[in-house]
Amino acid sequence: MTSQQPTSRRRLLAAGGAGIGAAALSACADGSYQGSALTSSPDPSSGEQAPSRSGTELTALADVPVGGTTVTTGPDGKPIAVSQPRQGEVVAFSAVCTHMGCTVRADDDQLRCPCHGSVFEAGSGDVVTGPAKQPLGTVPVHVEGGKVVTGEG
Ligand code: FES
């Protein structure tokens, strides 16, 4: 009788582990949370700078709340988070989570990943809470005629 107890425990642990894996996969399998960077480089976990075409308008500065962020689409079709930490000062980051590539969402002065809960600082792209370990990739932007435009000013 007692010899079966370790086997049963092992089976339970294996089944539990499979369930956790399935839950993680299903969270990422929902297409509504996927970033397009899952199928292209750079690797979202690399923290590399997101590619962008210089001189492309991303959004109107007026559409980016002071102390907040607007997530928009970059010239390459990938999501970009444009933040305005202080009036007239803009910074932008790839909105592709560096953990597994889901698209982060703006939440006041933070960017939150809906897939596994990573949180990034909107003004710097730095990781506040994992599981992501790398910051969001920086996208150079500047303000031109009231518009947020890609590239150095
Ligand atoms: S993809 Fe896992 S926390 Fe963002």
py3Dmol code that shows the C-alpha trace and the ligand (Angstrom):
import py3Dmol

protein = """\
ATOM      1  CA  MET A   1       0.000   0.000   0.000  1.00  0.00           C
ATOM      2  CA  THR A   2       2.640   2.525   1.024  1.00  0.00           C
ATOM      3  CA  SER A   3       4.688   1.667  -2.060  1.00  0.00           C
ATOM      4  CA  GLN A   4       1.926   3.095  -4.268  1.00  0.00           C
ATOM      5  CA  GLN A   5       1.803   6.437  -2.486  1.00  0.00           C
ATOM      6  CA  PRO A   6       5.000   7.873  -4.076  1.00  0.00           C
ATOM      7  CA  THR A   7       3.806   6.778  -7.536  1.00  0.00           C
ATOM      8  CA  SER A   8       0.435   8.435  -7.004  1.00  0.00           C
ATOM      9  CA  ARG A   9       2.116  11.617  -5.810  1.00  0.00           C
ATOM     10  CA  ARG A  10       4.367  11.605  -8.867  1.00  0.00           C
ATOM     11  CA  ARG A  11       1.392  11.155 -11.153  1.00  0.00           C
ATOM     12  CA  LEU A  12      -0.425  14.013  -9.440  1.00  0.00           C
ATOM     13  CA  LEU A  13       2.610  16.295  -9.746  1.00  0.00           C
ATOM     14  CA  ALA A  14       3.039  15.376 -13.406  1.00  0.00           C
ATOM     15  CA  ALA A  15      -0.636  16.029 -14.098  1.00  0.00           C
ATOM     16  CA  GLY A  16      -0.446  19.337 -12.231  1.00  0.00           C
ATOM     17  CA  GLY A  17       2.630  20.383 -14.163  1.00  0.00           C
ATOM     18  CA  ALA A  18       0.931  19.560 -17.451  1.00  0.00           C
ATOM     19  CA  GLY A  19      -2.053  21.639 -16.396  1.00  0.00           C
ATOM     20  CA  ILE A  20       0.143  24.627 -15.591  1.00  0.00           C
ATOM     21  CA  GLY A  21       1.862  24.301 -18.959  1.00  0.00           C
ATOM     22  CA  ALA A  22      -1.471  24.107 -20.748  1.00  0.00           C
ATOM     23  CA  ALA A  23      -2.700  27.190 -18.919  1.00  0.00           C
ATOM     24  CA  ALA A  24       0.410  29.136 -19.923  1.00  0.00           C
ATOM     25  CA  LEU A  25       0.072  28.032 -23.539  1.00  0.00           C
ATOM     26  CA  SER A  26      -3.609  28.900 -23.711  1.00  0.00           C
ATOM     27  CA  ALA A  27      -2.915  32.380 -22.359  1.00  0.00           C
ATOM     28  CA  CYS A  28      -0.495  32.979 -25.221  1.00  0.00           C
ATOM     29  CA  ALA A  29      -2.532  31.066 -27.782  1.00  0.00           C
ATOM     30  CA  ASP A  30      -5.243  33.732 -27.645  1.00  0.00           C
ATOM     31  CA  GLY A  31      -4.472  35.759 -30.747  1.00  0.00           C
ATOM     32  CA  SER A  32      -5.816  38.959 -29.218  1.00  0.00           C
ATOM     33  CA  TYR A  33      -2.829  39.167 -26.939  1.00  0.00           C
ATOM     34  CA  GLN A  34      -0.119  38.235 -29.396  1.00  0.00           C
ATOM     35  CA  GLY A  35       2.394  40.742 -30.666  1.00  0.00           C
ATOM     36  CA  SER A  36       3.434  40.410 -34.274  1.00  0.00           C
ATOM     37  CA  ALA A  37       7.058  40.082 -33.207  1.00  0.00           C
ATOM     38  CA  LEU A  38       6.477  36.429 -32.318  1.00  0.00           C
ATOM     39  CA  THR A  39       7.258  35.452 -35.882  1.00  0.00           C
ATOM     40  CA  SER A  40      10.033  37.927 -36.632  1.00  0.00           C
ATOM     41  CA  SER A  41      13.287  39.121 -35.173  1.00  0.00           C
ATOM     42  CA  PRO A  42      14.607  40.617 -33.050  1.00  0.00           C
ATOM     43  CA  ASP A  43      13.851  38.133 -30.316  1.00  0.00           C
ATOM     44  CA  PRO A  44      11.424  39.814 -27.898  1.00  0.00           C
ATOM     45  CA  SER A  45      13.552  38.651 -24.966  1.00  0.00           C
ATOM     46  CA  SER A  46      16.665  40.307 -26.338  1.00  0.00           C
ATOM     47  CA  GLY A  47      15.697  43.849 -25.334  1.00  0.00           C
ATOM     48  CA  GLU A  48      17.049  45.008 -28.686  1.00  0.00           C
ATOM     49  CA  GLN A  49      15.902  48.267 -30.156  1.00  0.00           C
ATOM     50  CA  ALA A  50      12.775  47.827 -32.224  1.00  0.00           C
ATOM     51  CA  PRO A  51      13.205  48.496 -35.916  1.00  0.00           C
ATOM     52  CA  SER A  52      11.497  51.592 -37.216  1.00  0.00           C
ATOM     53  CA  ARG A  53      11.492  53.782 -40.262  1.00  0.00           C
ATOM     54  CA  SER A  54      12.602  57.303 -39.512  1.00  0.00           C
ATOM     55  CA  GLY A  55      10.182  60.141 -40.149  1.00  0.00           C
ATOM     56  CA  THR A  56       6.950  58.175 -39.826  1.00  0.00           C
ATOM     57  CA  GLU A  57       4.125  59.773 -37.833  1.00  0.00           C
ATOM     58  CA  LEU A  58       2.990  57.545 -34.975  1.00  0.00           C
ATOM     59  CA  THR A  59       0.315  59.673 -33.320  1.00  0.00           C
ATOM     60  CA  ALA A  60      -0.607  63.241 -32.442  1.00  0.00           C
ATOM     61  CA  LEU A  61       1.132  64.497 -29.307  1.00  0.00           C
ATOM     62  CA  ALA A  62      -2.302  65.587 -28.041  1.00  0.00           C
ATOM     63  CA  ASP A  63      -3.401  61.934 -28.101  1.00  0.00           C
ATOM     64  CA  VAL A  64      -0.675  60.904 -25.636  1.00  0.00           C
ATOM     65  CA  PRO A  65      -1.712  61.741 -22.070  1.00  0.00           C
ATOM     66  CA  VAL A  66       0.863  63.536 -19.912  1.00  0.00           C
ATOM     67  CA  GLY A  67       2.085  60.886 -17.472  1.00  0.00           C
ATOM     68  CA  GLY A  68       0.549  58.189 -19.646  1.00  0.00           C
ATOM     69  CA  THR A  69       0.926  56.147 -22.797  1.00  0.00           C
ATOM     70  CA  THR A  70      -0.787  55.451 -26.091  1.00  0.00           C
ATOM     71  CA  VAL A  71      -0.149  52.141 -27.813  1.00  0.00           C
ATOM     72  CA  THR A  72      -0.180  52.538 -31.564  1.00  0.00           C
ATOM     73  CA  THR A  73       1.115  50.731 -34.628  1.00  0.00           C
ATOM     74  CA  GLY A  74       4.563  51.468 -36.011  1.00  0.00           C
ATOM     75  CA  PRO A  75       5.557  51.720 -39.663  1.00  0.00           C
ATOM     76  CA  ASP A  76       6.453  48.029 -39.692  1.00  0.00           C
ATOM     77  CA  GLY A  77       3.020  47.046 -38.367  1.00  0.00           C
ATOM     78  CA  LYS A  78       4.299  46.253 -34.875  1.00  0.00           C
ATOM     79  CA  PRO A  79       2.828  47.829 -31.736  1.00  0.00           C
ATOM     80  CA  ILE A  80       4.669  50.804 -30.262  1.00  0.00           C
ATOM     81  CA  ALA A  81       4.015  52.393 -26.870  1.00  0.00           C
ATOM     82  CA  VAL A  82       4.376  56.187 -26.983  1.00  0.00           C
ATOM     83  CA  SER A  83       4.655  57.814 -23.543  1.00  0.00           C
ATOM     84  CA  GLN A  84       4.742  61.435 -22.428  1.00  0.00           C
ATOM     85  CA  PRO A  85       6.326  61.397 -18.938  1.00  0.00           C
ATOM     86  CA  ARG A  86       6.335  65.220 -18.817  1.00  0.00           C
ATOM     87  CA  GLN A  87       4.519  67.778 -20.949  1.00  0.00           C
ATOM     88  CA  GLY A  88       6.113  67.811 -24.417  1.00  0.00           C
ATOM     89  CA  GLU A  89       8.665  65.053 -23.625  1.00  0.00           C
ATOM     90  CA  VAL A  90       8.048  61.833 -25.527  1.00  0.00           C
ATOM     91  CA  VAL A  91       9.656  58.406 -25.403  1.00  0.00           C
ATOM     92  CA  ALA A  92       8.631  55.262 -27.235  1.00  0.00           C
ATOM     93  CA  PHE A  93       9.186  51.555 -26.838  1.00  0.00           C
ATOM     94  CA  SER A  94       8.305  48.397 -28.625  1.00  0.00           C
ATOM     95  CA  ALA A  95       4.995  47.285 -27.098  1.00  0.00           C
ATOM     96  CA  VAL A  96       6.033  43.664 -27.592  1.00  0.00           C
ATOM     97  CA  CYS A  97       6.643  42.064 -24.196  1.00  0.00           C
ATOM     98  CA  THR A  98      10.192  40.785 -23.821  1.00  0.00           C
ATOM     99  CA  HIS A  99       8.970  37.665 -22.023  1.00  0.00           C
ATOM    100  CA  MET A 100       7.121  35.843 -24.799  1.00  0.00           C
ATOM    101  CA  GLY A 101       5.956  38.483 -27.253  1.00  0.00           C
ATOM    102  CA  CYS A 102       2.453  39.502 -26.193  1.00  0.00           C
ATOM    103  CA  THR A 103       1.416  43.118 -26.711  1.00  0.00           C
ATOM    104  CA  VAL A 104       1.561  45.217 -23.549  1.00  0.00           C
ATOM    105  CA  ARG A 105      -1.228  47.596 -22.585  1.00  0.00           C
ATOM    106  CA  ALA A 106      -1.032  51.130 -21.238  1.00  0.00           C
ATOM    107  CA  ASP A 107      -2.044  51.589 -17.595  1.00  0.00           C
ATOM    108  CA  ASP A 108      -1.229  55.120 -16.379  1.00  0.00           C
ATOM    109  CA  ASP A 109       2.551  55.307 -15.958  1.00  0.00           C
ATOM    110  CA  GLN A 110       3.045  51.591 -16.525  1.00  0.00           C
ATOM    111  CA  LEU A 111       2.749  49.078 -19.337  1.00  0.00           C
ATOM    112  CA  ARG A 112       1.176  45.765 -18.384  1.00  0.00           C
ATOM    113  CA  CYS A 113       1.395  42.488 -20.214  1.00  0.00           C
ATOM    114  CA  PRO A 114      -1.928  40.622 -20.145  1.00  0.00           C
ATOM    115  CA  CYS A 115      -0.351  37.217 -20.762  1.00  0.00           C
ATOM    116  CA  HIS A 116       1.765  36.522 -17.660  1.00  0.00           C
ATOM    117  CA  GLY A 117       1.656  39.770 -15.717  1.00  0.00           C
ATOM    118  CA  SER A 118       4.926  41.512 -16.506  1.00  0.00           C
ATOM    119  CA  VAL A 119       4.872  45.240 -15.777  1.00  0.00           C
ATOM    120  CA  PHE A 120       7.150  47.829 -17.378  1.00  0.00           C
ATOM    121  CA  GLU A 121       7.776  51.469 -16.492  1.00  0.00           C
ATOM    122  CA  ALA A 122       6.230  53.564 -19.286  1.00  0.00           C
ATOM    123  CA  GLY A 123       8.858  56.307 -19.075  1.00  0.00           C
ATOM    124  CA  SER A 124      11.874  54.028 -19.390  1.00  0.00           C
ATOM    125  CA  GLY A 125      10.674  50.627 -20.597  1.00  0.00           C
ATOM    126  CA  ASP A 126      12.369  49.035 -17.589  1.00  0.00           C
ATOM    127  CA  VAL A 127      10.933  45.917 -15.984  1.00  0.00           C
ATOM    128  CA  VAL A 128       8.994  46.607 -12.777  1.00  0.00           C
ATOM    129  CA  THR A 129       7.648  43.078 -12.331  1.00  0.00           C
ATOM    130  CA  GLY A 130       8.555  39.861 -14.184  1.00  0.00           C
ATOM    131  CA  PRO A 131       8.530  37.268 -15.488  1.00  0.00           C
ATOM    132  CA  ALA A 132      10.062  39.471 -18.227  1.00  0.00           C
ATOM    133  CA  LYS A 133      13.734  40.141 -17.479  1.00  0.00           C
ATOM    134  CA  GLN A 134      14.667  42.522 -20.317  1.00  0.00           C
ATOM    135  CA  PRO A 135      13.375  46.079 -20.776  1.00  0.00           C
ATOM    136  CA  LEU A 136      11.185  46.970 -23.740  1.00  0.00           C
ATOM    137  CA  GLY A 137      13.156  47.936 -26.848  1.00  0.00           C
ATOM    138  CA  THR A 138      13.591  51.677 -27.334  1.00  0.00           C
ATOM    139  CA  VAL A 139      12.145  53.343 -30.426  1.00  0.00           C
ATOM    140  CA  PRO A 140      13.690  56.760 -31.177  1.00  0.00           C
ATOM    141  CA  VAL A 141      11.000  59.438 -31.585  1.00  0.00           C
ATOM    142  CA  HIS A 142      10.675  63.206 -31.580  1.00  0.00           C
ATOM    143  CA  VAL A 143       7.908  65.787 -31.783  1.00  0.00           C
ATOM    144  CA  GLU A 144       7.435  67.576 -35.082  1.00  0.00           C
ATOM    145  CA  GLY A 145       4.530  69.926 -35.725  1.00  0.00           C
ATOM    146  CA  GLY A 146       2.455  68.466 -32.894  1.00  0.00           C
ATOM    147  CA  LYS A 147       3.020  64.908 -34.131  1.00  0.00           C
ATOM    148  CA  VAL A 148       5.128  62.144 -32.603  1.00  0.00           C
ATOM    149  CA  VAL A 149       7.456  61.013 -35.383  1.00  0.00           C
ATOM    150  CA  THR A 150       9.969  58.148 -35.516  1.00  0.00           C
ATOM    151  CA  GLY A 151      13.667  58.903 -35.588  1.00  0.00           C
ATOM    152  CA  GLU A 152      15.978  61.314 -33.793  1.00  0.00           C
ATOM    153  CA  GLY A 153      14.803  64.928 -33.969  1.00  0.00           C
TER     154      GLY A 153
END
"""
ligand_1 = """\
4
FES
S 4.442 37.479 -22.672
Fe 4.677 36.668 -20.673
S 4.598 38.368 -19.365
Fe 4.407 39.194 -21.353
"""
view = py3Dmol.view(width=600, height=400)
view.addModel(protein, "pdb")
view.setStyle({"model": 0}, {"cartoon": {"style": "trace"}})
view.addModel(ligand_1, "xyz")
view.setStyle({"model": 1}, {"stick": {}})
view.zoomTo()
view.show()
